[in-house]
Amino acid sequence: MKKVVIIGGGLAGLSAAVTLAYQGLDVQLFEKNEHFGGKLMPVQLGDYTFDFGPNTITMPYVFQQVIEQTGERAEDYFELIKLPAHTRNVFSDGTELIFSSDQQQMVAQLERLDPSGARRYPAFIKEITRLYNLSQQYFLPRTFRSWRDYLSPSLGAALLQVRPWQTLDDFFRSYFSNPKVMEAYNRYATYIGSSPYQAPATFAMIAYLEMVEGVYYVKGGNTKIAEAFTTVAKKWGAHLHNHTMVKKILVSKQRATAVELANGERIEADYIIMNADLLTAYPELVSEEVRPAFPNKKVEQLEPSISAFVILAGVNKRFPQLMHHNVYFSSDYKQEFIDLFNRQTYSEQPTIYICNSSYTDVTRSPNGDNLFILVNAPALPSTRQLQIDPQAYKEKIYASLAAQGIDLAPHLVEEQIFTPATIAETFGAFRGALYGLSANRKKSAFLRPQNKSKDIANLYFVGGSTHPGGGSPMVTISGQNVAASIIETI
């Protein structure tokens, strides 16, 4: 029986573990944290429960398929709830735009805010559907194992059809004229940790996922997906170890032979899958001399995605103006990205995202709202200094929300802050980045690190820092792709 070691128990690693165990391989997965699921981490503060992230679930069939390939029913493990009107966008002047997968509802709002955008909306939906279909056919299912995989004529033809030379901002500008509507759609760039003024229009496919297929929530918390993967992987014989740190990957004659745990134990393997952040873990776990194609200086030259400043706030009241997902936009959205990427500083007027899952599922916090509050933050500088006073920045965010009628201070019961430094430490994230590399540069957008080491024959990579990218569906797909690739070699 072939032995597979998986380093890291995020959704990508768990996804691969399910598939490989079901196919009869001996799977050993090692996770340094207590929980499995990576950034999809449950947090309990008193009577308030939170998902650290991701809060928005799209492409539900991706998660269902991981379970259903084994002959079981996904609905026996988690219940998906569709949110037809899913995001309340609030602009600095109080104008609102509620995102929905109901196209009639969207057109009705646009007729008031952006009449020309309302007329173009059917064409917009048609184009983002085309972009998604191309991605689904040519990019998402592929495992990029060497540079030759990028030379496929069909892939090259598809690449030219997904607007690689146009920015997201330019793309949305061709359909909408109201600056506020533009801001709402430009926010999709942050889903890949990038700037809409630099990232390619290809990623408008994200709009398709929310505006056509829709946004979902898992009853009891999105972490139920990770719990389901964990249960099914164990059911098929995978051995999952939490609180277990991998210290080193042992390499001989360009093959990984084993991993060494922090306690000195060696676990032999025929294949090793790294679900830990590639940009952090590869240099830490593998000696530089045996990975000449990925030297330390290469990592230093890469641009990380944005990070996040997060507040988990449990309050003793329900705020009626808050939906499940809410975005309060700054008065100068473009300046925010200049601050984040050009100046690498925190914005003085940040856009604020709030997830209030108790809006949909009151059991998450029976005595008031459970507010996951996030603002975009720059990745940590190479010195890894914090850059700000977290308490002072928290108060700035609270003051901005109070000005919008969301006065939290008198109602706070529980509170916890996560900074980019916290994210780097907890998840091993490269400089605290949420999505690995940014997609601001064309090379990073389309030529992400491959799913297989160029130097070590049996070492594979999954997760947000490799193909096809960040976000819960994408990392799950990466785990499935690599598992299938390994099975092909047996």
Summary of the structure (lengths in Angstrom):
residues: 490
radius of gyration: 21.8
end to end distance: 10.1
largest distance: 66.2
contacts: 1765
relative contact order: 0.19
helix: 41%
strand: 21%
